[in-house]
Amino acid sequence: MKNAVVIVAAGRGERLGGSGGPKQYRLLDRQCVLQHTIDCFTSHPEISAVQVVIHADDQDLYKSLIQTHNKLLPPVTGGKTRQASCKAGVDALGGEFQRVLIHDAARPFVSHAVTDNIIQGIQTNVCALPAIAIADTIKRAGKDLSVEETVSRDDLFLAQTPQGFILHEIKQAHQGAARETETEFTDDAAVGEWAGMTVSLVEGDRNNFKITTQQDLNAAQERINTMNTFADVRTGSGYDVHILGPGDGVILCGIKIPHNKSLQGHSDADVGLHALTDALLGTIGAGDIGSHFPPSDPKWKGAASDQFLAHAAMMVRDAGGTITNLDVTIVCEAPKVGPHRDVMRQKVAEICGIEDLTRISVKATTNEKVGFIGREEGIAALATASVSF
């Protein structure tokens, strides 16, 4: 079944006040409210088309602020009331659509989850209405604003949009309401109720609020600012290679693995930990392993490389970072790394003070007998580190 959306954007938004024009065209960040609302639906895979209903005076404003999209139909002109505008929107949709969602332009934060709830809730003669339970205490007051009654909130809900319908059913309901009653309905579910439909509540979202006042507009801008704030996540990479010479084993990621050769270097030549050290230093722009532990310094001759990696991890923590992932790939023909992989992961986690072992990855591959690695003249390692701040 093909789903269409009608966005009602023909109102004047007089309660917002100010000189910025209708609220649906006020800017939130670099886009107007209506564009944000349109994007909520054009980005949804189950929505085939979006029909916007605008005021006759807003043609130029709409053209200047709204981006074209292959799902966006040409706008139609609304009526004097919201009900008349909704009718114009659904009447404009052709028979290729089976279901329609009718939405307020001033609700720019409707989530895909809410849209999914609506689509799933639409049935024959059943309208799907998103709603949230009222959490505050409700008071009924008299004309002098003195409280007359505390109202039970147990069965009270706040209605939202979009509200979903079988298209031909809501078309008939709007046509009948326009002909047969002078009642002004405040939402389309009320039109459906009048026509005898069952209104079924589905889960709404408190973020799907309607912009009505300047305070609402300010809250919407704050939400946009929050949505545009990305976590500071940095990634560093490292590479190391050492030649193989006489010996009885190689040290990789802090673990000695029996072998008929050994890695040669100023320290213990652990290519895995060296690559990881450079990757971590890269996340904070702190140079490379040689600038912290120069091979010209006899202090580091034969040194265990775990202290290099521990030093880099400490520098990251001192800079305010949290290591979120370490990934190292060992490139060699021999020895086999697989049988030692989990012990190597545990060793790296221990050195860096990481409790979650799933954040540590050790992999291995051969060089398919190609080059100096293929000739078993050396071993290389490539590493990546991710750090959040």
LUMGU-534000 format. One line per 10 residues: for each residue z, y, x of N, C-alpha, C. Coordinates in steps of 0.001 Angstrom, whole numbers, plus 500000, padded with zeros to 6 digits. Example, Ala and Ser with C-alpha at 12.3 -4.5 7.8 and 13.67 -1.06 7.14 Angstrom:
2
507800,494310,513190,507800,495500,512300,507800,496700,513200; 507080,497750,512850,507140,498940,513670,507870,500030,512900
This chain:
389
500000,498811,500843,500000,500000,500000,500000,501240,500880; 499149,502213,500537,499059,503437,501329,500060,504463,500806; 500744,505090,501739,501781,506062,501402,501344,507468,501781; 501528,508397,500863,501254,509809,501125,502546,510597,500980; 502566,511770,501589,503718,512666,501492,503246,514006,500956; 503961,514545,499999,503753,515913,499529,504902,516759,500061; 504571,517805,500801,505575,518736,501305,505457,520041,500536; 506521,520383,499832,506509,521585,498993,506933,522778,499844; 505985,523697,500085,506215,524836,500985,505742,526134,500370; 505881,526257,499042,505374,527443,498360,506462,528452,498017
507716,528128,498367,508816,529017,498024,508863,530257,498894; 509704,531207,498484,509840,532468,499215,511088,532501,500079; 512056,531582,499846,513253,531525,500667,514058,532811,500661; 514267,533399,499488,514917,534714,499402,516376,534686,499834; 517043,533541,499688,518457,533479,500060,518671,533561,501573; 517630,533284,502348,517766,533372,503796,517889,534815,504249; 517169,535703,503574,517238,537119,503922,516497,537437,505208; 516607,538679,505641,515941,539113,506861,514486,539445,506626; 513824,539831,507702,512436,540279,507605,511476,539301,508269; 511907,538082,508470,511079,537118,509189,510099,536360,508339
510005,536698,507053,509086,535994,506176,509701,534746,505588; 508914,533962,504834,509429,532744,504208,510043,531805,505246; 511137,531143,504854,511897,530344,505828,511084,529209,506432; 510104,528679,505684,509331,527559,506218,508437,527966,507387; 508267,529296,507572,507453,529783,508685,508296,530443,509777; 509629,530415,509623,510495,530920,510692,510431,529952,511877; 510550,530491,513070,510411,529681,514264,511717,528962,514613; 511575,527695,514969,512632,526903,515586,512077,526496,516938; 512621,527072,517990,512050,526894,519315,510642,527486,519290; 509616,526719,519550,508250,527272,519624,507399,526901,518415
507982,526219,517446,507247,525823,516254,507984,526300,515012; 507230,526521,513949,507875,526943,512712,508520,525742,512023; 509398,526036,511087,510133,524994,510359,509165,524008,509718; 508127,524520,509079,507181,523648,508387,506483,522704,509354; 506140,523170,510547,505479,522294,511518,506405,521156,511931; 507685,521469,512148,508643,520413,512468,508691,519377,511341; 508683,519861,510089,508746,518957,508940,507501,518091,508864; 506340,518698,509051,505089,517937,509041,505110,516854,510105; 505594,517201,511298,505616,516246,512407,506461,515012,512093; 507506,515187,511286,508357,514046,510920,507548,512951,510239
506501,513341,509523,505731,512381,508738,504423,511971,509410; 503737,512897,510065,502500,512501,510747,502788,511518,511879; 504011,511538,512395,504383,510611,513470,504850,509261,512952; 504978,509120,511643,505476,507857,511075,504296,506916,510823; 504347,505689,511335,503200,504779,511219,502876,504345,509799; 503837,504437,508865,503586,503991,507495,503072,505105,506585; 502954,506308,507127,502446,507435,506329,500976,507648,506643; 500140,507615,505608,498696,507743,505789,498196,509169,505672; 498878,509992,504876,498400,511362,504662,499559,512268,504283; 499417,513541,504644,500419,514551,504313,499717,515696,503588
500185,515979,502384,499632,517062,501552,500656,518190,501452; 500337,519350,502014,501240,520492,501963,500833,521401,500815; 501840,521886,500087,501627,522822,498980,502165,524174,499425; 501307,525196,499446,501703,526498,499971,501533,527587,498925; 502118,528745,499196,501973,529908,498338,500604,530543,498563; 500054,531119,497519,498729,531725,497627,498679,532818,498684; 499804,533479,498926,499829,534570,499898,499972,534095,501341; 500150,532783,501537,500476,532277,502874,499320,531572,503569; 498104,531748,503054,496965,531044,503641,496795,531364,505120; 496791,532646,505459,496593,533045,506861,497765,532616,507728
498984,532731,507178,500173,532338,507912,500134,530846,508229; 499744,530067,507265,499642,528618,507450,498620,528287,508537; 497444,528913,508464,496393,528630,509447,496813,529002,510863; 497597,530058,510990,497980,530535,512320,499104,529727,512955; 499918,529058,512136,501111,528397,512663,501074,526871,512621; 500221,526300,511786,500229,524857,511600,499103,524196,512382; 499443,523176,513137,498473,522462,513957,497703,521447,513101; 496449,521270,513439,495638,520283,512727,496074,518876,513130; 495872,517941,512210,496211,516536,512473,495349,515684,511548; 494955,514509,512029,494066,513683,511214,494719,513162,509943
496052,513190,509861,496738,512786,508633,496981,513963,507692; 496750,515175,508170,497094,516371,507391,495914,516806,506531; 496108,516757,505216,495075,517165,504265,495047,518689,504138; 493926,519265,503692,493887,520712,503467,494974,521116,502466; 495644,522233,502703,496740,522618,501801,496216,522998,500419; 497083,522812,499420,496756,523263,498066,497746,524350,497677; 497368,525146,496698,498200,526271,496264,499193,525815,495202; 500438,526240,495372,501489,525873,494431,501550,526783,493232; 502555,526537,492371,502737,527327,491161,503911,528280,491271; 504338,528798,490122,505424,529770,490107,506791,529135,490304
506894,527840,490059,508174,527144,490199,508003,525951,491137; 509130,525430,491603,509061,524239,492453,508419,523085,491701; 508790,522932,490434,508239,521847,489634,506718,521941,489546; 506207,523155,489326,504755,523355,489240,504083,523066,490577; 504748,523417,491671,504182,523157,492991,504142,521663,493296; 505189,520955,492906,505207,519508,493098,504078,518849,492313; 503876,519308,491102,502805,518766,490270,501448,519008,490943; 501259,520203,491498,500000,520501,492177,499783,519581,493368; 500870,519267,494077,500753,518391,495234,500381,516972,494869; 501051,516398,493880,500745,515007,493515,499392,514920,492820
499017,515954,492059,497704,515949,491396,496563,515974,492412; 496830,516539,493606,495787,516641,494626,495520,515321,495334; 496422,514359,495200,496259,513082,495892,495342,512154,495113; 494455,511502,495846,493496,510612,495216,494059,509229,494942; 493266,508415,494300,493686,507089,493883,493824,506085,495004; 493422,506471,496240,493577,505537,497352,495034,505392,497793; 495897,506280,497283,497313,506211,497628,498092,505580,496482; 499007,504689,496824,499791,504000,495795,501200,504577,495666; 501759,505054,496782,503113,505597,496753,503105,507006,497335; 504042,507815,496859,504139,509189,497346,505597,509544,497586
505836,510261,498656,507148,510808,498978,507045,512322,498856; 507942,512929,498094,507911,514384,497874,509097,515007,498606; 508787,515991,499451,509788,516492,500396,509815,518017,500416; 511019,518556,500687,511181,520001,500842,510763,520419,502242; 509968,521472,502338,509520,521961,503640,510683,522395,504519; 511788,522821,503891,512925,523361,504642,513901,522290,505101; 513465,521031,505104,514274,519943,505678,513496,519375,506868; 513640,519977,508052,512796,519598,509189,513311,518445,510038; 514398,517795,509603,514985,516749,510440,515059,515400,509729; 514126,515123,508844,514147,513813,508181,513732,512764,509199
514532,511730,509332,514292,510701,510343,513343,509634,509823; 512763,508884,510752,511926,507756,510362,512739,506717,509604; 514026,506601,509950,514874,505619,509261,515012,505965,507783; 515211,507247,507474,515313,507658,506075,513984,507423,505371; 512878,507760,506021,511565,507527,505429,511368,506038,505148; 511797,505196,506083,511709,503747,505859,512520,503335,504636; 513730,503888,504505,514575,503560,503350,513880,503911,502039; 513219,505068,502018,512526,505505,500797,511381,504565,500470; 510537,504286,501468,509371,503426,501228,509810,502064,500698; 510852,501517,501296,511340,500199,500868,511963,500238,499477
512467,501402,499077,513150,501496,497789,512254,501769,496599; 510988,502133,496850,510067,502445,495739,509604,501159,495065; 509787,501093,493754,509313,499965,492975,508699,500497,491683; 508048,499636,490953,507483,500034,489667,508579,500562,488760; 508393,501781,488282,509331,502460,487399,510690,502713,488056; 510709,502710,489389,511940,502986,490133,511664,504053,491177; 512406,505130,491097,512333,506209,492083,513390,505956,493151; 513032,506174,494419,513971,506024,495524,514469,507396,495951; 515762,507596,495859,516367,508898,496132,517349,508784,497297; 517111,509472,498420,518088,509436,499515,519297,510287,499159
520457,509781,499466,521684,510494,499096,522785,510157,500075; 523751,511062,500166,524934,510818,500998,526174,511047,500140; 527172,510230,500359,528406,510344,499590,529117,511646,499926; 529716,512257,498935,530470,513490,499159,531793,513147,499829; 532056,513797,500957,533276,513518,501717,534387,514515,501416; 534035,515714,500963,535029,516750,500719,535645,516621,499326; 536826,517171,499188,537464,517224,497876,536713,518223,497000; 536511,517851,495731,535747,518673,494804,536704,519371,493825; 536527,520665,493678,537318,521457,492736,536398,522109,491710; 536843,522118,490453,536148,522877,489416,536972,524129,489142
536310,525291,489234,537012,526570,489094,536542,527312,487857; 537389,528190,487376,537048,529046,486241,536316,530298,486699; 536053,531195,485751,535306,532416,486076,536058,533309,487060; 537380,533216,487058,538176,534029,487985,538413,533303,489306; 537691,532172,489525,537765,531368,490740,539110,530669,490928; 539899,530596,489887,541126,529791,489967,540772,528343,489643; 541402,527417,490367,541063,526007,490225,541557,525486,488883; 540656,524858,488152,540990,524274,486865,541155,522760,486941; 540469,522144,487912,540488,520682,487946,540058,520183,489317; 540673,519097,489775,540201,518366,490953,539355,517207,490457
538116,517189,490890,537145,516222,490380,537086,515013,491307; 537104,513834,490729,536971,512623,491535,535603,512595,492205; 535598,512276,493474,534335,512233,494225,533822,510806,494399; 534490,509831,493765,534174,508432,494002,532728,508086,493680; 532172,508696,492646,530809,508349,492251,529860,509543,492368; 530195,510481,493261,529363,511671,493439,528606,511600,494763; 527335,512011,494721,526473,511974,495894,525669,513266,495986; 525309,513618,497217,524420,514755,497443,522997,514230,497581; 522107,514721,496721,520717,514264,496742,519935,514986,497827; 519024,514252,498454,518157,514809,499477,516702,514522,499125
515831,514953,499979,514420,514564,499916,514066,513992,501292; 512994,513200,501389,511949,512964,500393,512401,511984,499311; 511837,512169,498140,512078,511259,497029,510789,510503,496772; 510917,509175,496606,509738,508330,496584,509407,507763,495217; 508102,507669,494948,507615,507232,493627,506332,506430,493780; 506061,505615,492757,504696,505118,492554,503863,506338,492136; 502757,506584,492815,502024,507839,492629,501589,508071,491182; 500960,507089,490559,500432,507333,489207,501573,507560,488205; 502762,506980,488493,503891,507168,487582,504438,508591,487655; 504593,509136,488849,505133,510492,488937,504086,511512,488507
502790,511190,488689,501749,512077,488159,501882,512198,486642; 502014,511061,485971,502156,511076,484511,503429,511779,484084; 504511,511561,484832,505782,512191,484493,505679,513715,484603; 505063,514217,485659,504912,515668,485826,503999,516253,484744; 502937,515538,484438,502040,516025,483392,502754,516096,482055; 503541,515069,481739,504291,515065,480493,505345,516148,480457; 506064,516326,481576,507106,517353,481626,506524,518745,481480; 505328,518967,482040,504690,520281,481948,504258,520588,480517; 503906,519545,479747,503433,519737,478383,504551,519768,477359; 505564,518915,477540,506452,518592,476436,507847,519184,476508
508193,519802,477590,509545,520352,477672,509548,521658,478437; 510483,522533,478076,510626,523798,478786,511732,523717,479833; 512325,522539,479967,513376,522352,480971,512793,522506,482366; 513499,523240,483225,513068,523403,484610,513853,522414,485465; 513172,521398,485982,513821,520368,486775,513929,520812,488229; 515092,520553,488828,515329,521028,490196,514832,520068,491264; 514579,518819,490894,513950,517899,491840,513098,516897,491080; 512313,516136,491830,511360,515225,491201,512028,513994,490611; 513186,513614,491178,513916,512497,490592,514342,512825,489167; 514687,514102,488922,515062,514512,487568,513867,514415,486625
512676,514725,487135,511464,514550,486326,511284,513066,486007; 511508,512214,487023,511402,510774,486810,512413,510272,485793; 513644,510774,485887,514672,510397,484917,514238,510772,483508; 513732,511991,483357,513281,512463,482051,512197,511544,481488; 511346,511012,482390,510246,510156,481951,510672,508704,481761; 511955,508412,482016,512450,507059,481791,512504,506176,483012; 512259,506742,484178,512350,505935,485401,513810,505676,485763; 514017,504601,486472,515320,504329,487079,515355,504992,488449; 516423,505719,488724,516579,506365,490031,517526,505522,490863; 517026,504999,491972,517811,504136,492846,518171,504891,494115
519473,504933,494433,519915,505629,495633,519713,504763,496866; 519213,505403,497933,519125,504750,499238,519858,505632,500243; 520118,505081,501407,520913,505805,502387,520170,507015,502945; 520829,508180,502866,520289,509394,503442,520849,509647,504823; 520821,510917,505237,521249,511263,506597,521781,512689,506571; 522996,512899,507096,523586,514237,507089,522791,515228,507935; 522011,514728,508892,521165,515632,509675,519957,516128,508891; 519685,515493,507769,518549,515877,506927,518970,516995,505981; 519494,518078,506557,519988,519170,505722,518867,520164,505418; 519094,520939,504376,518099,521916,503937,518472,523297,504462
517493,523983,505032,517713,525346,505519,517634,526302,504337; 518766,526928,504050,518833,527863,502920,519314,529232,503368; 520307,529256,504235,520912,530514,504684,520649,530720,506177; 521004,531902,506653,520871,532185,508078,521739,531237,508897; 522891,530879,508360,523765,529925,509046,523073,528578,509194; 522352,528156,508156,521599,526904,508232,520510,526990,509306; 519827,528137,509358,518777,528314,510354,519349,528270,511763; 520523,528870,511939,521186,528830,513245,521560,527398,513621; 522055,526644,512634,522419,525245,512881,521188,524419,513243; 520064,524730,512593,518821,524020,512900,518375,524313,514328
518508,525562,514749,518128,525909,516116,519033,525220,517130; 520323,525132,516810,521244,524424,517698,520863,522953,517815; 520449,522365,516701,520038,520957,516744,518778,520794,517582; 517826,521707,517433,516611,521656,518254,516975,521759,519730; 517899,522664,520053,518326,522828,521449,518931,521540,521990; 519742,520879,521154,520360,519624,521569,519310,518539,521764; 518349,518478,520867,517293,517474,520969,516438,517683,522208; 516321,518945,522647,515496,519260,523811,516258,519156,525126; 517547,518827,525047,518359,518711,526255,518318,517271,526748; 517698,517078,527875,517557,515731,528425,518623,515483,529486
519069,514249,529557,520014,513887,530605,519334,514041,531966; 520131,514440,532961,519616,514592,534311,519617,513223,534978; 518478,512557,534908,518330,511231,535503,517354,511341,536672; 517789,510895,537840,516955,510995,539039,516678,509603,539593; 515492,509477,540183,515079,508202,540748,514693,508395,542206; 515190,507516,543060,514834,507538,544475,514221,506214,544888; 513392,506248,545915,512768,505021,546399,513051,504849,547882; 513020,503609,548331,513268,503316,549734,512386,502182,550227; 512091,502217,551513,511274,501162,552129,511801,500923,553535; 511859,499646,553932,512266,499332,555294,511569,498051,555735
511366,497922,557030,510745,496736,557595,511342,496488,558973; 511567,495234,559306,512039,494845,560633,511281,493607,561076; 511105,493512,562414,510409,492349,562952,511369,491167,563036; 510784,489985,563075,511546,488753,563232,511486,488307,564696; 512615,487837,565185,512693,487320,566546,513564,486094,566587; 513927,485666,567784,514743,484446,567921,516081,484595,567195; 516563,483555,566606,517848,483587,565929,518042,482407,565015; 519151,482438,564307,519501,481312,563430,519694,481713,561972; 519245,482944,561609,519379,483365,560222,519074,484838,560053; 518806,485220,558826,518527,486631,558518,519600,487137,557555
519939,488419,557690,520879,489046,556761,520079,489894,555776; 520161,489548,554501,519440,490250,553438,520423,490602,552337; 520509,491873,552013,521419,492381,550974,522855,491909,551236; 523242,491942,552533,524618,491633,552900,524941,490168,553009; 523974,489282,552791,524207,487836,552814,523384,487212,553941; 524040,486406,554785,523305,485718,555840,522696,484435,555285; 521389,484327,555471,520646,483172,554978,520145,482384,556189; 520475,481109,556289,520022,480304,557427,518499,480320,557562; 518026,480490,558796,516587,480539,559053,516385,480289,560542; 515175,479964,560947,514916,479699,562356,514598,480964,563139
514709,482108,562492,514504,483393,563143,515560,484373,562646; 515628,485552,563300,516526,486621,562866,515779,487941,562863; 516227,488872,562017,515655,490218,562001,516211,491005,563182; 515331,491756,563815,515694,492508,565010,515830,493990,564656; 516902,494635,565150,517093,496054,564902,518341,496558,565572; 518551,497876,565518,519715,498472,566168,521005,498017,565489; 520975,497932,564159,522128,497419,563405,521875,495952,563125; 522340,495462,561974,522072,494061,561635,520690,493864,561017; 519910,494956,560922,518511,494915,560466,518360,494385,559039; 519333,494657,558201,519283,494206,556798,518312,495108,556027
517070,494674,555901,516042,495516,555279,516378,495827,553817; 517025,494881,553125,517368,495114,551714,518336,496255,551543; 519433,496242,552309,520421,497317,552197,519896,498625,552758; 519044,498562,553784,518466,499798,554324,517579,500481,553282; 516757,499695,552611,515886,500267,551581,516703,500835,550429; 517746,500116,550024,518606,500620,548953,519329,501897,549371; 519744,501973,550623,520413,503181,551118,519490,504378,551033; 518246,504217,551488,517287,505318,551406,517004,505715,549960; 516938,504723,549061,516679,505019,547649,517805,505865,547064; 519053,505498,547355,520187,506274,546845,520218,507684,547448
519987,507786,548741,519969,509111,549369,518876,509982,548756; 517782,509342,548355,516681,510089,547744,517042,510716,546419; 517978,510133,545684,518342,510700,544374,519101,512010,544502; 519654,512280,545674,520386,513545,545864,519766,514401,546961; 518556,514029,547385,517857,514824,548384,518591,514885,549707; 519199,513763,550122,520068,513761,551300,519427,513111,552517; 518103,513204,552627,517447,512663,553801,517327,511158,553758; 517267,510546,554962,517118,509091,555023,518239,508491,555863; 518221,507177,555956,519290,506465,556640,519402,506862,558109; 518241,507168,558732,518250,507535,560141,518926,508855,560426
518931,509758,559434,519579,511054,559647,521092,510960,559535; 521585,509917,558893,523028,509715,558756,523564,508727,559789; 522725,507739,560147,523133,506707,561100,522008,506542,562125; 521853,507503,563023,520717,507481,563962,520748,506260,564871; 519606,505605,565063,519558,504422,565935,519833,504761,567395; 519780,506041,567730,520075,506438,569107,521573,506446,569402; 522393,506351,568359,523840,506383,568526,524347,504959,568759; 524928,504688,569917,525407,503322,570203,526498,502852,569244; 527098,503807,568530,528140,503447,567567,527635,502452,566530; 526345,502532,566203,525798,501723,565115,525100,500464,565611
525191,500197,566934,524532,498999,567463,525206,497747,566900; 524415,496945,566211,524918,495713,565619,525783,495908,564390; 525842,497145,563884,526726,497434,562746,526252,496737,561479; 527210,496352,560654,526888,495775,559346,526366,496884,558433; 525275,496607,557739,524607,497636,556938,525320,497941,555633; 526336,497138,555266,527031,497431,554016,527697,498800,554069; 528122,499238,555267,528751,500552,555365,527744,501681,555147; 526461,501446,555472,525434,502456,555222,525248,502661,553714; 525130,501515,553018,524942,501598,551566,526182,502164,550890; 527364,501768,551333,528602,502286,550749,528700,503794,550947
528265,504285,552111,528286,505722,552390,527348,506469,551437; 526145,505921,551224,525198,506558,550315,525738,506571,548889; 526357,505467,548460,526935,505409,547114,528048,506429,546956; 528855,506602,547994,529926,507590,547951,529358,509005,547852; 528284,509288,548592,527657,510611,548528,527131,510905,547121; 526562,509882,546485,526060,510047,545109,527211,510367,544163; 528310,509624,544279,529466,509884,543417,530044,511274,543674; 530131,511669,544946,530658,512994,545272,529778,514112,544717; 528494,513819,544536,527568,514807,543972,527612,514820,542449; 528461,513970,541860,528592,513924,540407,527699,512908,539736
527088,512020,540530,526166,511059,539952,526802,509723,539626; 526174,509015,538692,526564,507651,538343,525354,506750,538574; 525532,505730,539389,524423,504808,539657,524196,503950,538417; 523008,504053,537848,522709,503303,536629,521870,502067,536890; 521135,502039,538019,520318,500869,538301,519931,500849,539777; 519981,499662,540380,519483,499445,541734,518548,498243,541699; 517363,498408,542245,516347,497364,542179,515710,497233,543559; 515778,496039,544163,515204,495829,545488,514307,494602,545469; 513172,494710,546142,512239,493598,546269,512099,493247,547743; 512363,492004,548086,512221,491504,549446,510831,490878,549582
510097,491262,550613,508751,490725,550838,508774,489886,552114; 508639,488567,551947,508659,487665,553107,508038,486328,552729; 507610,485593,553733,507109,484244,553500,508267,483237,553503; 509254,483521,554333,510442,482663,554455,511551,483533,555040; 512803,483211,554728,513298,482072,553931,513174,482340,552430; 513498,481329,551635,513500,481482,550191,514684,482339,549748; 514387,483381,548989,515436,484304,548535,516055,483845,547221; 515262,483175,546381,515702,482811,545036,517055,482148,544957; 517343,481154,545791,518644,480464,545696,519833,481369,546009; 519587,482507,546644,520676,483400,547057,520720,484696,546231
519826,484802,545252,519650,486067,544539,520938,486561,543872; 521616,485697,543144,522802,486141,542408,523943,486547,543348; 524091,485823,544467,525121,486201,545437,524791,487553,546053; 523508,487809,546285,523068,489093,546835,523337,490223,545846; 523080,489964,544579,523347,490984,543546,524830,491319,543506; 525655,490285,543561,527103,490509,543533,527570,491295,544751; 526955,491025,545898,527331,491744,547118,526956,493222,547011; 525758,493515,546520,525330,494912,546343,526245,495616,545346; 526586,494939,544252,527481,495529,543250,528836,495842,543858; 529342,494933,544678,530634,495137,545331,530591,496338,546273
529528,496444,547060,529401,497548,548020,529357,498891,547314; 528652,498934,546203,528432,500211,545493,529467,500486,544415; 530382,499555,544172,531396,499764,543148,530838,499734,541742; 529884,498844,541491,529251,498720,540173,529757,497454,539498; 530338,497581,538330,530917,496430,537636,529888,495647,536833; 528900,496339,536275,527910,495700,535409,526791,495118,536267; 526781,493793,536405,525812,493137,537281,524379,493269,536768; 524202,493556,535470,522854,493714,534937,522177,494970,535485; 522943,495833,536115,522372,497051,536700,521861,496824,538130; 521996,495612,538618,521550,495270,539962,520447,494220,539866
519313,494501,540497,518200,493554,540477,517760,493266,541906; 517651,491986,542232,517111,491544,543519,515941,490619,543227; 514785,490975,543749,513585,490168,543536,512973,489833,544885; 512056,488895,544885,511385,488514,546133,509952,488115,545837; 509100,488345,546830,507703,487940,546721,507179,487663,548117; 506116,486904,548198,505479,486669,549495,504355,487683,549696; 503769,487693,550866,502617,488561,551139,501329,487748,551180; 501392,486534,550587,500232,485650,550467,499561,485390,551827; 500418,485224,552869,499950,484895,554220,499108,485985,554869; 499142,487193,554279,498329,488286,554788,499172,489198,555670
498602,489668,556783,499247,490661,557625,500432,490126,558404; 501193,491082,558988,502304,490659,559850,503383,489924,559057; 503561,490302,557768,504538,489580,556950,504018,488176,556670; 502733,488074,556368,502138,486761,556117,502185,485846,557322; 502149,486446,558502,502235,485653,559733,503684,485392,560134; 504605,485787,559294,506053,485614,559510,506525,486316,560787; 505948,487502,560995,506369,488324,562119,507425,489344,561712; 507639,489546,560398,508616,490508,559929,508894,490353,558452; 509877,491099,557979,510275,491121,556564,510385,492581,556137; 509914,492882,554927,509989,494242,554388,510774,494233,553080
511225,495401,552680,511935,495568,551390,511574,496901,550789; 511414,496893,549483,511166,498110,548705,512288,498222,547692; 512806,499441,547498,513939,499623,546584,513765,500865,545729; 514367,500808,544556,514400,501939,543638,515832,502100,543144; 516286,503344,543082,517624,503642,542561,517517,504679,541455; 518263,504474,540380,518343,505458,539294,519776,505951,539182; 519916,507262,539097,521231,507875,539051,521245,508940,537956; 522271,508942,537126,522412,509973,536102,523504,510949,536511; 523299,512211,536110,524251,513279,536454,524730,513973,535178
